[in-house]
Amino acid sequence: MNANERYSTAFMLIAEHCAQLGATPISKYDMCFEFELSGGWKIAVNAHPEERLSTLGKVPAFHAAVFADGWLVLLLHPQGGVWIGEDREHDFIEALQKVIDTYDHFARE
């Protein structure tokens, strides 16, 4: 899987988890929609056509900003993204997939 495929996968998993949380459409929020994952990950999603503020910082239009241990590490949009600093995208995708699978498991019970 190349970098753009990984970024798109991560973006779609973020969208899926937002739907699980009942946060869709995300544009209903005046600011960014934010959530956390175990392992120190924090995500801010901006579904507006202009930059919006999150509690973690500014997020460009139609992007998801991913923070690890308080630092911006990834900016995603539906077609790709930019990893900033240490490459931990596999760890992030794994953590996101785990929370989605766990949520689905409990939703079926």
VENHUTA-V715213 format. One record per pair of residues at least 12 apart in sequence whose C-alpha atoms are under 10 Angstrom apart, sorted by sequence separation. I is the first residue (numbers start at 1). J is the second residue. D is the distance in whole Angstrom. If there is no record, write none. Layout:
i = <I,I>
j = <J,J>
d = <D,D>
//
This chain:
i = <32,33,34,44,46,47,48,49,50,51,63,64,65,72,73,74,31,32,33,43,44,46,47,48,49,50,63,64,71,72,73,74,21,31,32,33,42,44,45,46,47,48,49,56,62,63,64,71,73,74,18,31,32,44,45,46,47,48,56,57,60,62,63,73,74,18,29,30,31,32,45,46,47,56,59,60,61,62,65,73,18,29,30,31,45,46,47,59,60,63,64,65,66,67,17,27,29,30,45,46,63,66,74,26,27,28,29,32,44,45,46,26,27,28,31,32,33,34,44,45,68,14,26,27,31,32,33,34,43,44,45,25,26,27,30,31,32,33,34,43,44,24,30,31,32,42,43,44,31,32,42,43,68,32,41,42,43,67,32,41,42,66,18,31,32,40,41,42,31,40,41,42,14,39,40,41,42,43,14,15,34,36,39,40,41,42,45,14,32,33,34,35,36,37,40,41,43,44,45,46,32,34,36,41,43,45,32,11,27,15,14,41,41,11,39,40,11,39,10,11,38,41,37,41,39,38,37,38,37,36,38,37,38,14,37,15,11,12,11,12,10,11,12,7,10,11,7,8,10,11,7,8,9,11,7,8,9,10,11,7,8,9,10,4,7,8,5,7,8,4,5,6,7,4,5,6,7,4,5,7,3,4,3,4,3,10,14,17,21,3,10,13,16,17,20,16,7,10,11,14,17,18,21,6,10,13,14,17,20,6,9,10,13,16,17,20,3,7,10,13,14,17,6,10,13,17,20>
j = <44,45,46,56,58,59,60,61,62,63,75,76,77,84,85,86,44,45,46,56,57,59,60,61,62,63,76,77,84,85,86,87,35,45,46,47,56,58,59,60,61,62,63,70,76,77,78,85,87,88,33,46,47,59,60,61,62,63,71,72,75,77,78,88,89,34,45,46,47,48,61,62,63,72,75,76,77,78,81,89,35,46,47,48,62,63,64,76,77,80,81,82,83,84,35,45,47,48,63,64,81,84,92,45,46,47,48,51,63,64,65,46,47,48,51,52,53,54,64,65,88,35,47,48,52,53,54,55,64,65,66,47,48,49,52,53,54,55,56,65,66,47,53,54,55,65,66,67,55,56,66,67,92,57,66,67,68,92,58,67,68,92,45,58,59,67,68,69,59,68,69,70,43,68,69,70,71,72,44,45,64,66,69,70,71,72,75,45,63,64,65,66,67,68,71,72,74,75,76,77,64,66,68,73,75,77,65,45,62,64,64,91,92,63,91,92,64,92,64,65,92,95,92,96,95,95,95,96,96,96,98,98,99,76,99,78,75,76,76,77,76,77,78,74,77,78,75,76,78,79,76,77,78,80,77,78,79,80,81,78,79,80,81,76,79,80,78,80,81,78,79,80,81,79,80,81,82,80,81,83,80,81,81,82,82,89,93,96,100,83,90,93,96,97,100,97,89,92,93,96,99,100,103,89,93,96,97,100,103,90,93,94,97,100,101,104,89,93,96,99,100,103,93,97,100,104,107>
d = <6,5,9,8,9,10,9,5,8,9,7,5,9,7,6,10,9,5,7,9,9,6,9,6,6,10,5,6,9,9,8,9,9,9,5,9,9,9,7,7,7,6,10,8,9,5,9,9,8,9,8,7,7,7,9,6,5,9,9,9,9,6,8,8,8,9,10,9,9,9,9,5,7,9,8,10,9,8,10,9,8,9,10,9,8,5,9,10,9,10,9,10,9,10,9,9,9,9,6,6,9,10,10,8,7,9,9,9,8,4,8,7,5,9,9,6,10,8,6,6,9,10,6,6,6,6,8,8,7,5,9,8,9,9,8,6,5,10,9,6,7,10,9,6,8,8,5,8,9,10,6,6,9,10,7,5,9,10,9,6,6,9,9,10,8,8,5,8,10,5,7,8,8,8,5,8,9,9,10,9,9,10,8,8,9,9,10,8,10,9,9,10,9,10,10,10,9,10,9,10,9,10,10,10,10,10,10,10,10,9,8,10,8,9,9,10,7,9,10,10,10,9,9,9,8,7,7,9,7,10,10,10,9,10,7,10,10,10,6,9,8,6,7,9,9,6,9,8,9,9,6,7,9,8,8,6,10,9,9,8,6,9,10,10,8,6,10,5,8,9,8,8,6,7,7,9,8,5,10,9,8,7,8,9,9,8,9,8,10,9,9,8,10,9,8,10,8,8,9,7,8,10,9,8,6,7,9,6,8,8,8,9,7,8,10,8,9,9,8,10,9,9,8,9,8,10,9>
//
